[in-house]
Amino acid sequence: MSVHFVGRPNVASNFDSHQRSDSSARPELRRGVSSRYRRVLIRYRGGVLALVGGTALALSLVGVSFAKDPFLASSGSETRERGIEHVSRSNGLKNSHGHEPSDLDLLASPPHAQIAQAGSIGLPSTVAGSGDVALSISRHRTPLIDRVPAFDRKQGNAFYSVDGLGRKLVYTIDVGLQERANEILSKRRPEWAALVAVRPKTGEILAMSSYSAREGANSNVATRATFPAASLIKVITAAAAVERAGMTGDDRILFRGGNYDLERYNYLPDPVRDRRVMTLGDALGRSVNPVFARLALTKLTFWSLRSYAERFGFNSDLPYDFPVSESSYSHNLDDYSYARTAAGFGTVFVSPVHAALIAGSLGNGGVLVQPHIISAIYGPSGDPLYHAGRTPVRRVVTEQTAKEVLSMMRSTVETGTARSAFARHMDVFRQIPIAGKTGTLSGENPKGMYYWFIGAAPAHDADIVVSALVIANGTKRFRGSHAASDLLDYYFRRKFGMTIPALTDPVIVRKSRSTNRSVKRSGARKSGGKRSAVQVTKRGKTTAKPKAVAKRVPKVVVKPVAKKPVRKPFKAAS
């Protein structure tokens, strides 16, 4: 006996067909179970059809909205254009997909079949050997080395390594720039520091230097993502406000409290008590925390700020060709935590390499390009196996948004928190507009005060972007803005054929202990361990401290006082 669904007399149920194939199945069991399914279908038939129809309609509407959104449309087209843009040397050959083989196909061809297997399953399989690095293929279908090279082998103006199979890996690192970055950090000897330079249009990493007073140059500070992003997140907050709310650098924002105070008494907007006013551009240059709290609470939402942070690479596995920790972004779902996160006090952690890519995305017109340090790979006999090319990852903001944010970031160097660091090289930077952003916050891993700087130069058409991080424990006064200005000074002096001077210690502004005046003290030491001359600044004016002159005290001549004769008492005659 067969049981059929209502309305479909010639179609038996799958369950009933399965039961008919079993000779031991009981007819009454088949009949009871089939009747139960039939009653359920009849009872909920309308609801099921409505659910399916509603889901289809919702998906169609989402598809239409994606197609109408110019940002998403451009982002999707660029994502479809992703892939490995390599130089093809196939000579008319076809691979298994019917296309000309790419450099990765040549790299994975015999005698390198083990790398092809690693790429096919999407898991990097480290190649064993006694070379400088181990080479594999990442899940992004790009070459991947197992560690950051030591950059101790160079040929001409390029560093290289050799893997365990004798293949030669040539890097994008600029020899002169890398050596200058090493010199900047090793001479100042901070507790921890990293200095990174990237070409934003191609994603080539030009310099990547790490230093630790404890571990030396092998600390890999540049690739660690345990450092709080601090006020660097203000760049993303400003970009989201420009793109979503139409803000510009000239828009004025009311607030109250100090520039760096952001507590419960002043984080919420109050039209009665908010008496201070500042433009968004000046607030970004001076890193004014209450302004960005207002911006997040009035112009953005929890999810829009998180979305823009993820567009810039947070909480995502970026396609590096060397090991880099993933940067993270998170915040609580209350207004106070959200406002503090937008201003730089949240649980946001970033690596110096990724921080350079944030500036590079803006310097490249809003497009994030795949970062890489491998320029080319050659076989043991010298035959070319791979050549890197420009690979866009995604569009993070529109080109107009990127220009507006970079224009606001110029105030950091010209009038803001990095002005004194770049004023030392004003003979070079006077004709080069530089967009930058500083960040300062205390952290615990490692413990100390974190001094950030990211920048793009020239601001209108970036040729290089830099990221600098200096972690100090309070005993040394050397900051990320000083390291970045020294590296950019070297880069442009070499580019324009100018004389490259020796490194000099920066002049740091500190507070005098005895008075409340600002005192400038040079970090350079004279012979014999004596400190250099001290200059006192008052209201922005600098004057040399006068030498102490001993006062002449007039001589006082003390004349002896004549003693009075002592009269003897009169005695009467007896």
Secondary structure, 3 states (H helix, E strand, C coil): CCCECCCCCCCECHHHHHHHCCCCCCHHHHHHHHHHHHHHHHHCHHHHHHHHHHHHHHHHHHHHHHHHCHHHHHHHHHHHCCCCCCCCCCCCCCCCCCCCCCHHHHHCCCCCHHHHHHHHHCCCCCCCCCCCECEEECCCCCEEECCCCCCCCEECCEEEEEECCCCEEEECCCHHHHHHHHHHHHHHCCCEEEEEEEECCCCEEEEEEEEECCCECCCCHHHCCCEECHHHHHHHHHHHHHHHHCCCCCCEEEECCCCCCCCCCCCCCCCCCCCEEEEHHHHHHHCCHHHHHHHHHHHCCHHHHHHHHHHCCCCCCCCCCCCCCCCEEECCCCHHHHHHHHHCCCEEEECHHHHHHHHHHHHCCCEEECCECEEEEECCCCCEEEECCCCEEEECCCHHHHHHHHHHHHHHHHCCCCHHHHHCCHHHHCCCCCEEEEEEEEEECCEEEEEEEEEEECCCCCCEEEEEEEEECCCCCCCHHHHHHHHHHHHHHHHCCCCCCCCCCCEEEEECCCCCCEEEEECCECHHHCECCEEEEECCEEEECCCCCCCCCCCCCCCCCCCCCCCCCCCCCC
